[in-house]
Amino acid sequence: MGFMDKFKGKAEDAVGEHGDKIDSGLDKAAEVADEKTGGEHGDKIDKGVDKARDGLDSLGGQDSSNN
């Protein structure tokens, strides 16, 4: 098992165990970024959060889009 396989396994474990906290952190980070940019880039921030959630879903085998 190579380094990347080990890393992916650890990431999957972390997402599976702490997915709710990670999801909450994404929401908070998006809120701060939106405030800092004066709401100018809300659509881009939302797209970034959606992409991050998609990546987490693929690692954790869960669907965080229903939050």
Residue pairs with C-beta under 8 A, 6 or more apart in sequence:
8 59
11 59
12 59
12 60
12 61
14 22
15 22
15 56
15 59
15 60
15 62
16 60
16 61
16 62
19 56
19 60
19 62
19 64
22 56
23 53
23 56
23 64
23 67
26 49
26 52
26 53
27 49
27 67
29 49
30 45
30 46
30 48
30 49
33 41
33 45
34 41
34 42
34 45
37 45
50 65
53 64
53 65
56 62
56 64
57 63
57 64
57 65
